[in-house]
Amino acid sequence: MATDGLPLFPGPGTRVLLHRAQGRLDRDAFLAQARALAGRWPASPYVINLCEDRGHFLLAFAAALLGGRTTLLPPSRTPKVVAEISGQYSPATLVDDDWVGQHLATQPSSPATTANVEAPGAAHIALIGFTSGSTGQPRPNAKRWSSLVGSTLRNLDVFRQHAPEATILATVPSQHMYGIETCVLLPLLGPYGVACERPLFPQDLAAALDRQDGPVILVTTPVHLRSFVEARLDYRPPALIVSATAPLPRDLAVAAEQVFRAPLMEVFGSTETCIIAHRRTATDERWSLYPDLGLVPVAEGTRVEAPYYDGPVLMHDHVEMSGERSFQVRGRSQDMVDIAGKRASLGDITLRLQAIPGVADAAVLQSIESGSLGVQRIIAFVVAPGLDDAAIMAALRESLDPVFLPRRLVRVDALPRNDTGKIRRDALLALLD
């Protein structure tokens, strides 16, 4: 499967690339705007793309590629983090919605182009993403163009089985690698358009689905999906629902397929590896590995091998193989806890807690302080206004070894999740103060 030589934004010039409530932008008009933006940037090798508008983000990303620049994806938009990234990768051009909007408003009209756009060289560093920080200090992960293309071609093979052409409607930000892979690279290299809005509430999602006049792929997370399902609105069925960023409980997957009247596909990967597997969670317990990839369990997690990587990539998830192409995830290396000689995954404990009827959300961690016997016990944070502690613990005892039962339940109104649904450990620890 070749990973270079593919044109950017393939297809006819009239293919709609950006869908806005106010109108649409086809492929040729989009490329004219992207070229104009690329010509206005200072001569800096790096671009920090902070655009929240999905159309602006895609324009700025395309302009960076056309200009041979590298897009930086800070782990957060806070001024301190952005300043640190700017200092590490200097000089860098900072691009946000105001910058793009101002230049689009003042640029002279450019003739649309119908020619294919040559892609960057295979070795070009197209972007540098950063780990979320939920498993440690954020680290940079450089992505060569050949690696992004190799991963995207495999995503396209899977997505096309459900929707050969569609508009991608997403609740995730473009800056996250999951957002890059679905809302940026799929329209960049495939037949998909993207909706610029980002509906986070059930009523907004229902309205956004109704505005689309063709097939839709809904890209979301378990946190957003749960709120959509619980609202029980009459949604226009998408062609496919895609979920990632956290394990999806099977009961939620089943409920989502019933409410949306559409298949749901969960994808699995990491910032380091990109998406490497998928499954239909409502019916499949095991993950299906993408073609030509290999998994090798090691002490630190799993070594992932792909023909488009520079070399093997370490993934911190522990997997159990079942044949060459099928596996189950057994937890993360930083996620595994050992109490009284027994091992368990904090992720598995969290899923069991979230599955209790009446628990709206939950998270767990292992205490950094030891008890009287020198054991670091489990602390659970729960959003469950209609349940008392005794009911929660009784439900956990039915499925959890007693040594892993939380020794403390912390009641909160909401968990400190970021915009992709993840929670940093230090944010949970702050709730204990």
C-alpha positions as CSV (number, residue, x, y, z in Angstrom):
1,M,0.0,0.0,0.0
2,A,1.8,3.1,-1.3
3,T,2.1,6.0,1.1
4,D,3.3,8.8,-1.2
5,G,2.4,10.3,-4.5
6,L,-1.3,10.8,-3.4
7,P,-2.8,14.2,-4.3
8,L,-4.3,16.3,-1.6
9,F,-8.1,16.7,-1.7
10,P,-8.8,14.2,-4.5
11,G,-12.0,14.3,-6.5
12,P,-13.8,16.8,-8.6
13,G,-13.4,20.5,-8.0
14,T,-17.1,20.8,-7.1
15,R,-16.8,18.4,-4.2
16,V,-18.1,20.1,-1.1
17,L,-15.3,20.2,1.4
18,L,-16.6,22.5,4.2
19,H,-20.2,22.5,5.3
20,R,-21.3,25.6,7.3
21,A,-24.8,26.6,8.4
22,Q,-24.3,29.8,6.2
23,G,-23.1,27.9,3.1
24,R,-20.6,25.5,1.6
25,L,-17.1,25.7,0.2
26,D,-16.1,23.3,-2.6
27,R,-12.7,21.8,-3.1
28,D,-11.4,24.3,-5.7
29,A,-12.5,27.4,-3.7
30,F,-11.0,25.9,-0.6
31,L,-7.6,25.3,-2.2
32,A,-7.6,28.9,-3.6
33,Q,-8.0,30.2,0.0
34,A,-5.4,27.8,1.4
35,R,-2.8,28.9,-1.2
36,A,-3.6,32.5,-0.4
37,L,-3.0,31.9,3.4
38,A,0.2,30.0,2.7
39,G,1.6,33.0,0.8
40,R,0.9,35.4,3.7
41,W,2.8,33.6,6.4
42,P,6.1,34.7,7.7
43,A,9.1,32.5,6.7
44,S,8.9,30.3,9.8
45,P,9.1,26.5,9.7
46,Y,6.5,25.9,12.4
47,V,2.8,26.8,12.7
48,I,0.9,26.6,16.0
49,N,-2.7,26.0,14.9
50,L,-5.1,27.1,17.7
51,C,-8.2,27.5,15.4
52,E,-11.4,26.3,17.1
53,D,-13.5,26.7,14.0
54,R,-13.0,23.4,12.1
55,G,-13.0,25.0,8.7
56,H,-10.3,27.5,9.8
57,F,-8.2,24.7,11.3
58,L,-8.4,22.7,8.1
59,L,-7.5,25.7,5.9
60,A,-4.5,26.6,8.1
61,F,-3.4,22.9,8.2
62,A,-3.6,22.7,4.4
63,A,-1.8,26.0,4.0
64,A,1.0,24.7,6.2
65,L,1.4,21.6,4.1
66,L,1.4,23.6,0.9
67,G,4.1,25.8,2.3
68,G,6.2,22.9,3.6
69,R,5.7,23.8,7.2
70,T,5.1,21.7,10.3
71,T,2.0,22.1,12.3
72,L,2.4,22.0,16.1
73,L,-0.5,20.7,18.3
74,P,0.0,21.9,21.9
75,P,-1.5,19.6,24.6
76,S,-3.7,22.6,25.7
77,R,-4.5,26.1,24.7
78,T,-3.3,27.8,27.9
79,P,-0.9,30.7,27.4
80,K,1.8,29.0,29.5
81,V,1.7,25.9,27.4
82,V,1.6,27.7,24.1
83,A,4.5,29.9,25.2
84,E,6.5,26.8,26.2
85,I,5.9,25.2,22.8
86,S,6.8,28.4,21.0
87,G,10.0,28.6,22.9
88,Q,10.9,25.0,22.0
89,Y,10.1,25.3,18.3
90,S,11.2,28.8,17.3
91,P,10.4,30.6,15.2
92,A,6.7,29.6,15.0
93,T,3.7,31.4,13.6
94,L,0.7,31.4,15.9
95,V,-2.6,31.0,13.9
96,D,-6.1,31.3,15.5
97,D,-9.6,32.0,14.2
98,D,-9.1,35.8,14.3
99,W,-5.9,35.5,12.2
100,V,-7.6,33.3,9.6
101,G,-10.8,35.3,9.5
102,Q,-8.9,38.6,9.1
103,H,-6.8,37.3,6.2
104,L,-9.8,35.7,4.5
105,A,-11.7,38.9,4.7
106,T,-8.8,41.0,3.2
107,Q,-7.3,38.6,0.7
108,P,-8.0,39.4,-3.0
109,S,-10.2,36.9,-4.8
110,S,-8.1,34.1,-6.3
111,P,-9.1,32.0,-9.2
112,A,-10.3,28.5,-8.3
113,T,-8.0,25.6,-9.3
114,T,-9.0,22.3,-10.8
115,A,-5.5,20.8,-10.9
116,N,-4.4,18.0,-8.5
117,V,-2.4,19.3,-5.6
118,E,0.9,17.5,-5.1
119,A,1.4,16.1,-1.6
120,P,4.4,16.8,0.6
121,G,7.4,14.5,0.4
122,A,7.2,11.2,2.4
123,A,9.9,12.4,4.9
124,H,8.3,15.8,5.6
125,I,7.3,16.2,9.3
126,A,3.7,17.3,8.7
127,L,2.8,17.7,12.4
128,I,4.1,17.3,15.9
129,G,1.5,16.1,18.4
130,F,1.8,15.8,22.1
131,T,0.6,13.1,24.5
132,S,-2.3,14.3,26.5
133,G,-0.4,14.2,29.8
134,S,-3.0,11.8,31.5
135,T,-0.2,9.2,31.7
136,G,2.7,11.4,32.4
137,Q,4.5,14.6,31.2
138,P,3.4,15.5,27.7
139,R,5.9,14.5,25.1
140,P,6.3,15.5,21.4
141,N,5.5,12.9,18.7
142,A,6.6,13.9,15.2
143,K,4.6,12.5,12.3
144,R,6.1,12.1,8.9
145,W,3.8,12.5,6.0
146,S,4.3,8.9,4.9
147,S,3.2,7.7,8.4
148,L,0.0,9.8,8.3
149,V,-0.8,8.6,4.8
150,G,-0.3,5.0,5.7
151,S,-2.6,5.2,8.7
152,T,-5.2,7.2,6.9
153,L,-5.4,4.8,4.0
154,R,-6.3,2.0,6.4
155,N,-8.9,4.2,8.1
156,L,-10.4,5.0,4.7
157,D,-10.7,1.3,3.9
158,V,-12.8,0.8,7.1
159,F,-14.9,3.9,6.8
160,R,-15.8,3.4,3.2
161,Q,-17.4,0.1,4.1
162,H,-20.1,2.1,5.9
163,A,-20.1,5.4,3.9
164,P,-18.3,5.6,0.6
165,E,-19.0,9.4,0.7
166,A,-20.2,11.4,3.7
167,T,-19.9,14.5,5.8
168,I,-17.9,14.2,9.0
169,L,-19.7,15.8,12.0
170,A,-17.6,15.7,15.1
171,T,-17.7,16.6,18.8
172,V,-13.9,16.4,19.2
173,P,-11.5,19.3,18.7
174,S,-9.3,19.2,15.6
175,Q,-6.1,19.7,17.7
176,H,-6.4,16.2,19.2
177,M,-4.8,13.4,17.2
178,Y,-8.2,11.7,17.0
179,G,-9.6,14.9,15.5
180,I,-6.7,15.1,13.1
181,E,-7.1,11.6,11.9
182,T,-10.9,11.9,11.4
183,C,-11.7,15.5,10.7
184,V,-8.5,16.6,8.8
185,L,-6.8,13.6,7.2
186,L,-9.9,11.8,6.0
187,P,-11.1,14.9,3.9
188,L,-7.5,15.6,3.0
189,L,-6.9,12.3,1.4
190,G,-10.4,10.8,0.9
191,P,-13.9,11.5,-0.4
192,Y,-15.3,13.2,2.8
193,G,-16.3,16.7,3.6
194,V,-16.4,18.1,7.1
195,A,-19.0,20.1,9.0
196,C,-17.5,23.1,10.7
197,E,-19.8,23.1,13.7
198,R,-19.1,21.2,16.9
199,P,-22.3,20.1,18.6
200,L,-21.8,19.2,22.2
201,F,-25.4,19.1,23.4
202,P,-28.1,16.8,22.3
203,Q,-30.4,19.5,20.9
204,D,-27.5,20.9,18.9
205,L,-26.5,17.5,17.6
206,A,-30.1,16.8,16.4
207,A,-30.2,20.2,14.6
208,A,-26.7,19.6,13.0
209,L,-27.7,16.2,11.7
210,D,-30.9,17.6,10.3
211,R,-29.0,20.3,8.4
212,Q,-27.0,17.7,6.4
213,D,-28.6,16.4,3.2
214,G,-26.4,13.4,2.7
215,P,-24.8,10.6,4.7
216,V,-23.1,11.6,7.9
217,I,-20.3,10.1,10.0
218,L,-20.6,11.1,13.6
219,V,-17.2,11.3,15.3
220,T,-17.5,11.5,19.1
221,T,-16.4,10.2,22.5
222,P,-18.0,8.0,25.2
223,V,-18.7,11.1,27.4
224,H,-20.5,13.0,24.7
225,L,-22.2,9.8,23.4
226,R,-23.7,9.1,26.9
227,S,-25.4,12.5,27.0
228,F,-26.8,12.1,23.5
229,V,-28.2,8.7,24.3
230,E,-29.7,9.7,27.6
231,A,-31.5,12.6,26.0
232,R,-33.4,10.1,23.8
233,L,-34.1,12.6,21.0
234,D,-35.3,11.5,17.6
235,Y,-31.9,11.9,15.8
236,R,-31.6,11.6,12.0
237,P,-29.6,8.3,11.6
238,P,-26.0,8.8,10.6
239,A,-24.3,6.3,8.3
240,L,-21.8,5.5,11.1
241,I,-20.9,6.5,14.6
242,V,-17.2,6.5,15.6
243,S,-16.0,6.6,19.2
244,A,-12.5,6.9,20.8
245,T,-10.4,8.5,23.5
246,A,-11.7,6.2,26.3
247,P,-13.1,2.7,26.6
248,L,-16.7,2.5,25.5
249,P,-18.9,0.3,27.7
250,R,-20.8,-2.3,25.8
251,D,-24.2,-1.3,27.2
252,L,-23.6,2.3,26.0
253,A,-22.7,1.0,22.5
254,V,-25.8,-1.1,22.3
255,A,-28.0,1.8,23.5
256,A,-26.3,4.2,21.0
257,E,-27.0,1.9,18.1
258,Q,-30.7,1.7,19.2
259,V,-31.1,5.4,19.7
260,F,-29.3,6.5,16.5
261,R,-30.5,3.5,14.5
262,A,-26.9,3.3,13.1
263,P,-23.8,1.1,13.5
264,L,-21.2,2.2,16.0
265,M,-17.5,1.6,15.5
266,E,-14.9,2.1,18.2
267,V,-11.4,2.8,17.1
268,F,-8.2,2.2,19.1
269,G,-4.8,3.8,19.0
270,S,-2.7,6.5,20.6
271,T,-0.9,9.7,19.8
272,E,2.3,7.6,19.2
273,T,0.7,5.0,16.9
274,C,-2.4,6.7,15.4
275,I,-5.4,4.4,14.9
276,I,-4.4,0.8,14.6
277,A,-7.6,-1.2,15.2
278,H,-11.4,-1.1,15.3
279,R,-14.4,-3.1,16.5
280,R,-18.2,-2.9,16.6
281,T,-18.4,-2.7,20.4
282,A,-22.1,-3.7,20.6
283,T,-21.3,-7.1,19.3
284,D,-17.5,-7.6,19.3
285,E,-15.4,-7.9,22.4
286,R,-12.1,-8.2,20.5
287,W,-10.3,-5.6,18.4
288,S,-9.5,-6.2,14.7
289,L,-6.0,-5.0,13.9
290,Y,-5.4,-3.1,10.7
291,P,-3.7,-5.0,7.8
292,D,0.1,-5.2,7.7
293,L,0.4,-4.2,11.4
294,G,2.0,-6.3,14.1
295,L,1.7,-6.3,17.9
296,V,4.4,-7.7,20.2
297,P,3.6,-7.8,24.0
298,V,6.5,-6.5,26.1
299,A,7.0,-5.7,29.7
300,E,6.3,-2.0,29.2
301,G,3.2,-2.5,27.2
302,T,3.0,-3.5,23.5
303,R,5.4,-2.9,20.6
304,V,3.5,-1.9,17.5
305,E,5.1,-2.5,14.1
306,A,3.8,-1.0,10.8
307,P,5.4,-0.6,7.4
308,Y,4.9,3.2,7.6
309,Y,6.6,3.7,11.0
310,D,10.3,4.6,11.2
311,G,10.6,1.7,13.6
312,P,8.7,-0.2,16.3
313,V,6.5,2.1,18.4
314,L,5.9,1.4,22.1
315,M,2.2,1.6,23.2
316,H,1.6,1.6,26.9
317,D,-1.5,-0.7,26.7
318,H,-1.1,-4.4,27.5
319,V,-2.9,-6.6,25.0
320,E,-3.7,-10.3,24.8
321,M,-3.5,-11.7,21.3
322,S,-6.0,-14.1,19.8
323,G,-4.6,-15.0,16.4
324,E,-2.7,-12.6,14.2
325,R,-5.3,-9.9,13.8
326,S,-7.5,-10.1,16.9
327,F,-6.7,-8.9,20.5
328,Q,-8.1,-7.6,23.7
329,V,-6.8,-4.7,25.8
330,R,-5.9,-5.7,29.4
331,G,-4.9,-2.3,30.7
332,R,-2.1,0.3,30.5
333,S,1.3,0.0,32.1
334,Q,0.7,3.1,34.2
335,D,-2.9,1.9,34.8
336,M,-2.0,-1.5,36.4
337,V,-2.2,-1.7,40.2
338,D,-0.8,-4.5,42.4
339,I,-2.6,-5.0,45.8
340,A,-2.0,-8.0,48.1
341,G,-0.3,-9.9,45.2
342,K,-3.2,-9.3,42.8
343,R,-3.2,-7.2,39.7
344,A,-6.0,-5.2,38.1
345,S,-6.5,-2.3,35.7
346,L,-7.7,1.0,36.9
347,G,-9.5,1.3,33.6
348,D,-11.4,-1.9,34.2
349,I,-12.4,-0.8,37.7
350,T,-13.6,2.5,36.2
351,L,-15.7,0.7,33.6
352,R,-17.3,-1.4,36.3
353,L,-18.1,1.7,38.3
354,Q,-19.6,3.5,35.3
355,A,-21.8,0.5,34.5
356,I,-23.7,0.7,37.8
357,P,-27.2,2.1,37.1
358,G,-27.5,5.6,38.6
359,V,-23.8,6.4,38.2
360,A,-23.6,9.2,35.6
361,D,-19.8,9.3,35.6
362,A,-16.8,8.0,37.5
363,A,-13.0,7.7,37.7
364,V,-10.6,6.0,40.0
365,L,-6.9,6.3,41.0
366,Q,-4.6,4.6,43.4
367,S,-3.7,6.7,46.5
368,I,-0.2,7.9,46.8
369,E,-0.4,7.5,50.6
370,S,-0.1,4.1,52.2
371,G,-2.5,2.8,54.8
372,S,-1.7,1.1,58.1
373,L,-0.5,-2.1,56.3
374,G,1.6,-0.1,53.8
375,V,-1.0,-0.7,51.0
376,Q,-2.0,2.1,48.5
377,R,-5.7,1.7,48.2
378,I,-8.2,2.7,45.4
379,I,-10.0,6.1,45.6
380,A,-13.2,6.5,43.5
381,F,-14.7,9.8,42.3
382,V,-18.3,9.4,41.4
383,V,-21.2,11.5,39.9
384,A,-24.2,9.7,41.2
385,P,-26.8,12.0,42.8
386,G,-29.5,9.3,43.2
387,L,-27.3,6.6,44.9
388,D,-25.8,6.4,48.4
389,D,-22.4,5.0,49.1
390,A,-23.7,1.7,50.3
391,A,-25.6,1.0,47.1
392,I,-22.5,1.8,45.0
393,M,-20.3,-0.4,47.1
394,A,-22.8,-3.3,47.0
395,A,-22.9,-3.1,43.2
396,L,-19.1,-3.2,43.0
397,R,-18.8,-6.2,45.3
398,E,-20.8,-8.2,42.7
399,S,-18.0,-7.9,40.1
400,L,-14.8,-6.8,41.8
401,D,-12.3,-8.5,44.0
402,P,-12.6,-7.1,47.5
403,V,-8.9,-5.9,47.6
404,F,-9.7,-3.5,44.7
405,L,-12.9,-2.0,46.3
406,P,-12.4,1.7,46.8
407,R,-11.6,2.6,50.3
408,R,-12.9,6.1,49.7
409,L,-15.8,7.5,47.6
410,V,-15.5,11.1,46.6
411,R,-18.8,12.7,45.6
412,V,-18.5,15.4,42.9
413,D,-21.1,17.2,40.7
414,A,-18.9,16.7,37.6
415,L,-15.5,15.3,36.8
416,P,-12.8,17.6,35.4
417,R,-12.7,16.2,31.9
418,N,-11.0,18.0,29.1
419,D,-12.7,18.6,25.7
420,T,-11.9,15.0,24.5
421,G,-13.3,13.5,27.7
422,K,-9.9,12.6,29.4
423,I,-9.0,13.4,33.0
424,R,-5.5,14.2,34.2
425,R,-4.4,12.6,37.5
426,D,-3.5,15.9,39.0
427,A,-7.0,17.2,38.3
428,L,-8.4,14.3,40.3
429,L,-6.0,14.8,43.1
430,A,-7.0,18.4,43.3
431,L,-10.6,17.2,44.2
432,L,-9.2,15.8,47.4
433,D,-8.0,19.1,48.7
